[in-house]
Amino acid sequence: MRPRFWNISIGKCSRIGYPGYMSKQFRTCSLDQPLLLPPSLQDWLPEKHLARFIADVTEQLDLSKILVDYTRRDGRGMAAYHPVMMVRVLLYGYCVGVVSSRKLEKATYEDVAFRYLAADQHPDHDSIASFRQTHLQALGGLFMQALQLCEKAGLVKLGHVAIDGTKLKANASKHKAMSYDRMQEKEKQLREEVEKLLAQAAQVDAEEDTQYGKGKQGDELPLELARRESRLKKIAEAKAALEQEARERAKLEKAAAEAKLAERQRQEQERGKKFGGRPPQVPDPEQVQVEPKAQRNFTDPDSRIMMDGATKSFTQAYNVQAAVDSHEQIIVAAALTQEANDKKQLVPMLEQVAQNLGRKPEQASADAGYFSEAAVTNEKVAGIELLVPPDRQKHSAGIENKQVTADMDASAATAAKSPSVGESTPPAAKSAAETMRQKLRTDAGKAIYKMRKAVVEPVFGQIKAVRGLRGFSMRGREKVSAEWQIICLTHNLLKLFRAGLRPQTAQMA
């Protein structure tokens, strides 16, 4: 006897199975079954789903800076998609690592959570991209509102704040960058090619005028000429931008050198004699030369070639900064810089923490890349217990003992140069670096600094590895800065969600 099988066809689930299963009852699964009652969006997702949380949070946010743009329109044309719906879709997209406008459009059809947040509407990718571009700064400004929600929910304590940076890829290829000396070579080559093509074009024009009469010319040479002239124009613009950057940098160096020179002269007048050595040299911004290896990217000129600390490879990127509160890993300050190193970022990041939350953290830690005498002694960080090592921290005890020995040798050398017994002179004050090393050798200092990696580095792992946000979709420093704010605010929203707190219990004052 031929076996009998379950026949599950498109649109039908027919029960024609084995005889022993004839009495089994199954639910209807016909795809053609009409809905007898109007569907409810609230039935689509579990009660504790992230999409529901994002929908609730969006209701708590002040979107007036976005809504005000719609009051200026004359009301003609099709009705716009509601900004609240668009914000919901974008915030959820950044939470789950879907940022492409085309992928977001597709998700409103295929993903139940996106379809729920879009209220079963399907904005096309052009509308999504246009909305994000138009309101990017306002969307980035929501970072502060999300931070306030976290603070009201008790997720921010400001006992210990850890600061670190990471490289996020720019929306540009490093192969689209060119150094200044290469630009000069290429510019010369292109000018020669343009002159050659112009001569060829003139020759062709003369021949065609002779053969066909006036007004006749070929198409290939003008197109080739236009392509080279376009490249020549881009290179000239890039060169001019590098030269302007060099002048601006020289102006800052000139101001710093003049300040040092004035201070030197003041001290010389007080002591009544001149210092030895060469006085600070004041550069002339108009005579400054661009470094031959200085590069500029043609796709995103604001991005820079940087080394990725994880892969040890060079990439076109931005250096993003985050200050993270140790209590629940909430990002309390976020910034972006074109500098490849972090040396100048300590004070601005701690300043931003104080501005965002109205008070300074009790303790702050950062790795050796942030240390400078000027930074750790800056009056703006007064009152904060800083743990920023002057030297790269090694896990080997031998290396640590070597550093201690070096410090002892330095102290002995200083003592050897000190006046003999009978001469009274105050002991030399410890430098900021020596004071910091001494603090980090104590048990308390070691314990606090050891927390740094466990506080800030997992945050970058969650953003880059878990959510897949390893690069930017925007171009240009201003836009990329706003996008980094969006990435950080959605990190904080995820922390708020995972803490099990509903927006109603964490409303802003």
N, C-alpha and C positions, 0 to 999 in steps of 0.2 A: 504493500500500500504506500503510495507517495506521501511523504510528510507534508503537513500543512503549516504554513508560516504566517507570522503576523505581517500584514500588508500595511505599511505606514507610508502613505503617499503624500505628495504636496497638497495641503489643504484638507486631508482626511486622515483619520485614524480608525481603520475598519477592524473590527474584532472578528477575524476568521481563523483563529489559531487552533492549537491542538484541542482535541475533545475535552481533555481534563480541565481546561481553562475557560470553558464556555460560561461558567457561572461567575467568573471574576469580574468585578465592577471597576471601570476606569473613568477618569474624568475626561470630558470632551476636550480635544485639542485641535479642533478645526481652525485653520487660519482664515477661513471665510466666515467665521461666526460673527455676526453683527453684535455690537454692544447694545444691550437692552437699556442701560442707564448711561447718562452722560459721564465720561471718564473724569476722574479727579487727579490732578497732578500730585496731590498729597499721598496717593496710593502707590506711587511709583518707587519710592525709596524707603529704606528702614528709618525709624525715628531718629537714630543717632548717627546718621550718615554725615560725612563732611560737607556735602553739598547743602544740606539743610542748615548746617552751622554757618556756612558762608552767606547763605540767603538771609539768615537772622542778623549776622554781623553787618551786612551791607545796609540794613535798615537803621543801624545805629550810627552810621558814618554821615558826616556832613558833606554832601555832594554839591553844595551851593556854587562852588567855583566851576563846576562842570555844567550845572543847570543854567547858570547865568548866560552862557553862550546861546542858549536856545530862545531866550527872551528877545533877542535882537532880530530875529527873523520875521519876515512879513507874513508867514502862515501859508504861503502858496506852496503847491507841490504836495507830494505824498507825505504822510505823517512819518516822523523819524522813529527809529527804534528807541525805546525808553532808555535813558542813560543808566538807570538803576539795573536794568536787565544786562546791559553791556558790561557794567562794572562787575556784576556777579560772575559773568562768564569769564572775564579776564582774570579776576582774582583766583577763581577756582583753577583756571588753566595754569597760572603760575604755581599754584599749590601742588599740582600733580605733574608739572613739567611739560605742559602743552602750551607753547607760546606762539607757534606759527599761526597766522590768520587763516590759512587754508585748512590746517589741521583742526582749528577751532570750529570753522564752518562745518567740516565733516563730522566733528564730534556732536554737534547739535542734532544730527540725524541718527548717529550710530551709538552714542553713549547716553545711557538713561540719565546720568547725573547732569551732564551738560544740557540735555533736552529739558530736564526739570528746571534748571536755572534760567534757561532761555524761554521759559513759559511756552514750550512747544512751538517757538518761532525759530527761524533759521536765517539769521543775518548772513549775507554773503561775505566772503573774505575781504572784499574791497571796503565794505562798511566797517568791518572790525578793524582793519588796518587804519582806515581814516580816523575812526574814533580814538584809537590809541595814540596816533600821531598828534591829533588835535589837542587831546587832553592829557598828554604824557606828564607834564609838570604837575598838574592837579592830581593825577593818579599817584605820582611819587610823593606828593605832599600828604597822602593818607597815612604814610609811615608814622607820623606823629600821633594821629588819632588811634592807630592800632597799638602804639606803645602806651598811650594813656589807658586804653582798655586793659592791657596787661598789668599796668601798675595798679589800677583800681581793683583788679582781681587778686592782688597780692603776689604776683609773680616776679616782682622787681624789688630787691632789697638794697642794692648798692653797697653791700658789704665788701665784695671783691669783684672788680671788673678786669677782665683779661682782654688785651688788645692784640690783634694780629692782622695780617694782610695775606691775600692770595691773588694769583693771576687768573683773570677770566678772559677768554679769547675775544678779540674784537671781531666784528662782522666784516673781516677783511683778511686777505691772504698775505703772508709775509713775502711772497714772491711778487707782490704788487708794490713793494717798497724799493726805493733807489737811494743810494748814497749821494752826497753832494758832489764828490769828485766824479762819480759815474754820470751824474746829470750833466756836468760840464762836457764830458766826453761825448755823451749822446746828443747834447744840444749842438755841438760843433758838427757832428756827423749828419744830423738831420738838416742843419742849415745848408751844408754842402749838397745833400740830396735834393732839397727844395730848389736850390739854385740850378742844379742840373736839370730837374724836371721842368722848371720854368723855361730854361733854354730849349729843351726838347719840345715843350708846348709851343713856344714861339716859332720853332722851325716847322712843326706840323701845321700850325696855322698858316704860315707863309706858303707851304706846299699846297694846302687845301684851297687857299684863296686863288692860287695860280690855276689849279685844276678845276675847282668847282665854283669859284667866285666868292665874294664876300659873304660872311655870316655862316660859313660851314666850318665845323671843327669836330674832332673826335671826342668820345666820352671817357675813355680809359685814363688818359693822362690827368685830366682835371680831378677825377675821383682819387687817383693815387696821390696827387698833390694835396688834396684836402685832408687825406688821412695823415700824411706826414706833418702838415701844418697844425692839425689838431694835437698830435703828440708833442710837437714843438711848443705849442701854447701851454699844455699841461706841465711840461718840464720847466718852462719859464716861470709859471705860477708857483710850482713847488720850490724852485730855487729862491724866489723872492720871499716866500714864507719862511724858509730856513734862515735867510739873511736877516729878516725882521726879528725872528726869535733870538738870533745871536745878538742883535742890537739891544733888545729888551733885557736879555740876560746880562749884557755888559753894563746897562744902566743900573741894574740892581747891584752888581759888583762894584760899580763906581760909588754908589751911595754908601755901601758898607765900608769900602776902603777910605772914603772921606771921613766917615764917622770914627774909624780906628785912628786915622791921622790926627783928627781933632782931639781925641782922647789922649793920644801920645803927647801932643803938644801941651795939653793941659797938665799932664803929669810931669813933663819936663820943666814947666814953669814953677810947679810946686816944689820940686826937689832942687831947682836951681842949676841943673846941668842936663845935657842931652843924653839920651839912651844910646848905647852902642848898637851896631847892626844896621841893617837896611830898613828904612821906613817903608810903610805900605805903599805899593804902587797903585796909582789911580788910572784905570783903563779908560781909553777914549772910545765911546760907543760907535763913533763914526768910522773908526779905523779897525774895528774888530773884524777878524777873519772867521768864516764858518769852518768848523772842523770838517776835514775831508770825509770822515766816516759818518758824519751826521746824516740820518736817514729820514725820509718822509714817505708815507704810504699814499698812493693815489686813490685808493678806495675809501679809507677812513684816515684822513691826514692827522687826526688827533691821537690815534693809537700809536703805540711804540713797540719796538722789538724788545721783548723781555724773556728772561729765562724762567720756565715753569719749574718751581721747586720740586714738584712730584716726579716729573719725567726727565728733568735736567736737560731739556731741549729748548731751543729758542722759538718763540711764537709771537705773532702780532697780538698784543693784549693790552689790557688796562690793569692797574694795581688797585684792587678794591680793599677797603678797610672796614673792620667791624670791631666795636667794643661790646663785649658780651658779659652780662651779669651772671655771676656764678650760681645764683639761687635756682633758676629754671632755664638757663641758657637763652634768655631773652636778649636780642640785639638792642642795645640802648643808644647806639650811635653808629652811623654808617656814612662812609665817604668814599671817594674815588679820586685817584691821582694818576698822572702820567709819569711820575717818578718811578723808576724801577726798584729803588730801595725805600726803606721805611724811616730813615733817620729823622726826617722833618715832620713825622705824623703824630708823635706822642702828644705834644701839647694841643694841637688842633682837635684831636679825638677826645681828650679829656675835657677840653672846653665845650665841645658839643654835648657830651654827657651832662655837664652842669646846666647847659642851656635847655636841653630837652626835658630834664626832670627837676630843675630848680635847685639842685644840690649836688655837691661833689661826692664821689664814692669814697669810702674809707680807705680802701686799698686798691692799687692798680698794678698789674704786671704786664710785661711785654718782653719779647726776646731781645737778644743783643743788638739786632738790627735797628732798634729804636733808641739806643743809648747815644747821648751826647751830653757833654758837661752843661751846655746851654739849656738843654731840654729839662734835665732832672733838677736844675737849680732855678728854673723859671718861676717867677712869682705867681703865675697863673695856676700852677699845680701845687702851690703851698697848701698844707693841711692834708694832703693825700700821701699815704705811705706807699712809696714807689718801690717796686722790685723789678729793676731793669738791669741785667748784668752788662758790664762793660765789655766782657769777652764772651765768645761763643762757649756755651755750656757743653762740657764733655761728660759722658756718663762714666768714664774710666776714673777710678780712684787715683791712679797714677798721674793722670793729667791734672786732677784737682790738687794733689799734693805738689805737683810741679808749679802750679800757679801760686800756691801758698809759699813755697820756697822762693819763688821769684819776688814775691812781695817782701819776704823777710830780707832777701839780699838787697832789695831797694832801700829798705829801712836802714840796714846796716851801712849802706853807702852814704845815706843822708847823715847818719850819726857820725861817720868818719869825717865828714866835711864840717861838722858843727864846731863851734868855738871851744877852746880848751877850758878846763876847770878854772873858775874865777871870773870868766867873762859871763855876763848875764845877758841872755837873749831869749825871747819867747820861743817856744817850740813851734815849728812850722805847722800850719793848719793842714789837715788831711784833704786831699782832693776829693771831688765828688765820686770819682771812680773807685778810690780806695775805700771810701765810706760805704759805697754800694757793695763792694766785694766782701767787706767785713760783715755787713748785714746778711748777705746771702750765705755766709758760712755758718751762721747761727742755726740752731734746730728750727726755730720759729720761721726764719727766712726761707730755709729749705722747704719746709712744709707748705708754706703759702705759694712759693714759686712753682712747686711741683704740681699744684692745682691748675696752673695756666693751660697746659696742653689739654687737660680733661675738660676745660671750660670752653675754650674758643675753637680748637681744632675740630671737634665733632660737628660744630655748626657748619663749617665749610664742607665737611664730608656729607652732611645731610643735604646741603644745597647742590653740590656738584655730583656726588655719586648716587644719592637716593632719588633726588628730583631730576637729575640729569641736566641741570642748568650750568653747563660748563662754558658758555659763551653768551654774548649779547646778540639780540636781534636788531637793535638800533645802531646807528652810526653817529659819530660826533660826540664830543665830551659831554655837552649839556644833556643830550638825549640819553646817553649811556648812564650818566649819573642818576637821572630820574628812574631808569629801568632798574638800577641797582637798589634804589629805595623801594621799588615795588617788590623785588626779590626778597629784601629784608623784611618788609611788612608782612608778606605772606608766610615767611618763616615764623614770625611772631604769632600770626593767626593760627598756624598749625600747632604751636606750643599751647596756645590758649585752648584750642579744641581738644588736644590730648590730655590737658589737665582736667577735662570733664566739666568745664565751666561754660555755662550758656551766656550769651551776650547780655541777657536781661539782668544777670547778677553782676555784670562788670561794666555798667553804663558809665559814660563820662559825666563828669559834673557839669 
